[in-house]
Amino acid sequence: MPRQVKWHPGSFFRFGEVKGTIMGLSSPSGNAWKVGVLFSQTGVTAVIEKSQLHGALLAMDEINEAGGIDGREIRPVIYDPASVVKAYGELAERLLTEDGVNVIFGCYMSSTRKEVLPVIERRNALFFYPTLYEGFEYSPNVIYGGAAPNQNSVPLASYLMENYGIRFYFVGSDYIYPRESNRVMRTIVRQGGGEVIGERYVSLEAGPDDFDDILREIRQKQPDVIFSTVVGTGTINLYQAYLRAVGGGGRVPIASLTTNEAEVAEMGPEAAAGHITAAPYFRNISTPANRRFLERYRKRFGTVADVTSCCEATYFQMHMFANALRDTGTTDTDRLRAALQGADFEAPQGRVKIDPDNNHTYLQSRIGKVDEHGEYVVELEVGWPIKPDPYLVVPALNDWSLRLMPPRGGLINL
């Protein structure tokens, strides 16, 4: 049974043992494979991180119900960092030194990953990061499961300039990922002959009124598209404020790499309709693996409303870890890493593979637009997994118009 701990500045509060089991085996605690799980269930990023936690728990359910690894269940030690950046590093240290964990799944924001990274590297542990990010990083102790810039920023920029125009306005939350992601997007847009006509940032706790001045500037400058790197509850506030001030996303859409189904459910279909996201996975894509995934997810959690690309990435990363654990019989970092490099898995999004060159993941690439019912409709996709290029060594913007194609498999009617 997982132990849950909520972090508060200066102290730790235990919720105690969770009643009931979440896994299929009943092996004693001392005989289980323990993994750390660091996703916030409270705070500004809880909307997305809860979905990541659910993805991890569902995968563990499936692994344990199938007999576990060598007859031993995978058992999570769960902490709630409460969306407080420094808590992630402190709790990672606690997992490694007090809980006997050597493998951790966690983090959404890049600032939190940066807190965990030195802790992981110092103790030669293994960290699974299931979130898209700004790129320009490599660690031998990290398996990156989210999209790198060449897998989402490049196709999104190409699609937007071809279909909406070349004048971009950037708005983001004020921390590492938005500023770095905007730097990358600016380079890509300029390569394609576009320009950035405005760039503004808000705090992570931004409320509805914090976007008023930005929206006045947007109306004044009249960009062709708005590129948002706002995250957490700020995303919901931005889209709702945009609806009130400007109207829907039909003419000038908000395009994002981070906005997802969980946030769309929170903001409502009217605020989300017409806006665009680039991601490896959308909840309603029609693949056999995704249909099975959603059926099990609904049975486990009662709804699929919060299923997102980051949830799906956590799910397939947990399964890939289990496969490597099955091959090696140990949580030793060096042996697990060797087993993981080049490993592949039939994920809900399609086939994925860990690139032995950089520990990032070959992923699908899709462009989705929200319809009037609040569901993403896949407009274009690449027909094969894309090799990750976290340093954008070969941006190849002009190649994307040849590689993007209408979706083949259709959508699930949820």
Backbone hydrogen bonds, N-H to C=O, Kabsch-Sander energy under -0.5 kcal/mol:
donor,donor_aa,acceptor,acceptor_aa,energy
3,R,76,P,-0.7
4,Q,2,P,-0.5
4,Q,16,G,-0.8
5,V,78,I,-1.2
6,K,13,F,-2.1
7,W,80,D,-2.6
8,H,11,S,-1.8
11,S,8,H,-2.4
13,F,6,K,-1.8
15,F,4,Q,-2.0
16,G,4,Q,-0.6
18,V,2,P,-1.1
31,N,28,P,-1.9
32,A,29,S,-1.3
33,W,73,E,-2.9
34,K,32,A,-0.8
35,V,75,R,-1.9
36,G,103,V,-3.0
37,V,77,V,-2.3
38,L,105,F,-2.9
39,F,37,V,-0.5
39,F,79,Y,-0.8
46,A,43,G,-1.5
49,E,45,T,-2.4
50,K,46,A,-2.5
51,S,47,V,-0.6
52,Q,48,I,-1.5
53,L,49,E,-2.4
54,H,50,K,-2.5
55,G,51,S,-2.0
56,A,52,Q,-2.1
57,L,53,L,-2.5
58,L,54,H,-2.7
59,A,55,G,-1.9
60,M,56,A,-2.2
61,D,57,L,-2.5
62,E,58,L,-2.3
63,I,59,A,-2.5
64,N,60,M,-2.8
65,E,61,D,-2.8
66,A,62,E,-1.2
67,G,64,N,-1.7
68,G,63,I,-2.3
69,I,72,R,-2.9
70,D,68,G,-0.6
71,G,67,G,-0.7
72,R,69,I,-1.4
75,R,33,W,-3.1
75,R,73,E,-0.6
77,V,35,V,-2.7
78,I,3,R,-1.9
78,I,76,P,-0.6
79,Y,37,V,-2.4
80,D,5,V,-4.2
84,V,81,P,-1.8
85,V,83,S,-0.6
87,A,84,V,-1.1
88,Y,84,V,-0.8
88,Y,85,V,-1.2
89,G,85,V,-0.7
90,E,86,K,-1.8
91,L,87,A,-2.8
92,A,88,Y,-2.2
93,E,89,G,-2.1
94,R,90,E,-1.8
95,L,91,L,-2.6
96,L,92,A,-2.1
97,T,93,E,-2.3
98,E,94,R,-2.6
99,D,94,R,-1.4
101,V,95,L,-2.1
102,N,34,K,-0.5
104,I,126,L,-2.4
105,F,36,G,-2.7
106,G,128,F,-1.9
107,C,38,L,-2.2
113,R,109,M,-1.8
114,K,110,S,-2.5
115,E,111,S,-0.9
116,V,112,T,-1.8
117,L,113,R,-2.6
120,I,116,V,-2.4
121,E,117,L,-2.7
122,R,118,P,-2.2
123,R,119,V,-1.3
124,N,121,E,-1.0
125,A,120,I,-2.3
126,L,102,N,-2.4
127,F,141,N,-2.7
128,F,104,I,-2.9
129,Y,127,F,-0.6
129,Y,143,I,-2.4
133,Y,147,A,-2.0
136,F,390,P,-2.2
142,V,139,S,-1.6
143,I,127,F,-2.6
144,Y,142,V,-0.6
144,Y,359,N,-2.1
145,G,129,Y,-3.1
145,G,143,I,-0.6
146,G,129,Y,-0.8
146,G,131,T,-0.7
151,Q,148,A,-2.0
152,N,148,A,-0.8
152,N,149,P,-0.7
153,S,149,P,-0.7
154,V,149,P,-2.0
156,L,152,N,-2.1
157,A,153,S,-2.6
158,S,154,V,-2.2
159,Y,155,P,-2.4
160,L,156,L,-2.7
161,M,157,A,-2.4
162,E,158,S,-1.7
163,N,159,Y,-1.9
164,Y,160,L,-3.0
165,G,160,L,-1.6
168,F,166,I,-0.7
168,F,195,E,-2.9
169,Y,225,V,-1.7
170,F,198,G,-2.9
171,V,227,F,-2.1
172,G,200,R,-2.1
173,S,229,T,-1.3
174,D,202,V,-2.3
175,Y,173,S,-1.5
179,R,175,Y,-1.6
180,E,176,I,-2.6
181,S,177,Y,-3.3
182,N,178,P,-2.4
183,R,179,R,-1.7
184,V,180,E,-2.2
185,M,181,S,-2.8
186,R,182,N,-2.7
187,T,183,R,-1.7
188,I,184,V,-2.0
189,V,185,M,-3.0
190,R,186,R,-2.5
191,Q,187,T,-2.0
192,G,188,I,-1.5
193,G,190,R,-1.6
194,G,189,V,-3.0
195,E,166,I,-2.7
197,I,168,F,-2.9
197,I,195,E,-0.6
198,G,168,F,-0.7
200,R,170,F,-2.0
202,V,172,G,-2.2
206,A,203,S,-1.7
210,D,207,G,-1.1
211,F,208,P,-1.3
212,D,209,D,-1.4
215,L,211,F,-2.6
216,R,212,D,-1.9
217,E,213,D,-1.9
218,I,214,I,-2.2
219,R,215,L,-2.3
220,Q,216,R,-1.7
221,K,217,E,-2.8
222,Q,218,I,-2.3
224,D,167,R,-2.2
225,V,167,R,-1.6
226,I,253,P,-2.4
227,F,169,Y,-3.0
227,F,225,V,-0.5
228,S,226,I,-0.7
228,S,255,A,-3.0
229,T,171,V,-2.8
233,T,44,V,-1.1
234,G,231,V,-1.0
235,T,232,G,-1.4
236,I,232,G,-0.8
237,N,233,T,-2.0
238,L,234,G,-2.6
239,Y,235,T,-2.3
240,Q,236,I,-2.1
241,A,237,N,-2.3
242,Y,238,L,-2.7
243,L,239,Y,-2.1
244,R,240,Q,-1.8
245,A,241,A,-2.4
246,V,242,Y,-3.0
247,G,242,Y,-1.6
249,G,273,A,-1.6
255,A,226,I,-3.8
255,A,253,P,-0.6
256,S,276,I,-1.9
257,L,228,S,-0.6
264,V,260,N,-2.4
265,A,261,E,-2.4
266,E,262,A,-1.2
267,M,263,E,-2.6
268,G,264,V,-2.2
272,A,268,G,-1.4
273,A,269,P,-2.4
274,G,370,V,-2.9
275,H,272,A,-1.9
276,I,254,I,-2.2
277,T,368,G,-2.6
278,A,256,S,-1.8
279,A,366,R,-2.1
285,I,282,F,-1.8
286,S,410,G,-1.7
287,T,285,I,-1.1
291,R,287,T,-2.4
292,R,288,P,-2.0
293,F,289,A,-2.3
294,L,290,N,-2.8
295,E,291,R,-2.0
296,R,292,R,-2.2
297,Y,293,F,-2.5
298,R,294,L,-2.8
299,K,295,E,-1.9
300,R,296,R,-2.1
301,F,297,Y,-3.0
302,G,298,R,-2.3
307,V,304,V,-1.7
312,E,308,T,-2.4
313,A,309,S,-2.1
314,T,310,C,-2.0
315,Y,311,C,-2.2
316,F,312,E,-2.4
317,Q,313,A,-2.3
318,M,314,T,-2.2
319,H,315,Y,-1.7
320,M,316,F,-2.3
321,F,317,Q,-2.5
322,A,318,M,-2.2
323,N,319,H,-2.2
324,A,320,M,-2.0
325,L,321,F,-2.7
326,R,322,A,-2.4
327,D,323,N,-1.8
328,T,324,A,-2.2
329,G,325,L,-2.9
336,L,332,D,-2.5
337,R,333,T,-2.8
338,A,334,D,-1.8
339,A,335,R,-1.7
340,L,336,L,-2.2
341,Q,337,R,-2.2
342,G,354,I,-1.9
343,A,340,L,-2.5
345,F,352,V,-2.2
347,A,345,F,-1.4
347,A,350,G,-1.5
350,G,347,A,-1.2
352,V,345,F,-2.5
353,K,362,Y,-1.0
354,I,343,A,-2.6
355,D,353,K,-0.6
355,D,360,H,-3.1
358,N,355,D,-1.1
359,N,355,D,-2.2
362,Y,353,K,-3.8
363,L,386,I,-1.3
366,R,279,A,-1.5
367,I,380,L,-2.7
368,G,277,T,-3.1
369,K,377,V,-2.4
370,V,275,H,-2.4
371,D,375,E,-2.9
374,G,371,D,-1.9
377,V,369,K,-3.0
378,V,376,Y,-0.5
379,E,367,I,-3.0
379,E,377,V,-0.5
380,L,367,I,-1.2
381,E,405,M,-3.0
382,V,365,S,-2.2
383,G,403,R,-0.6
386,I,363,L,-3.6
392,L,389,D,-2.3
399,D,396,A,-1.0
400,W,396,A,-0.5
400,W,397,L,-1.5
402,L,399,D,-1.2
403,R,399,D,-0.9
403,R,400,W,-0.5
404,L,400,W,-2.6
405,M,381,E,-2.4
412,I,284,N,-3.8
414,L,412,I,-1.2
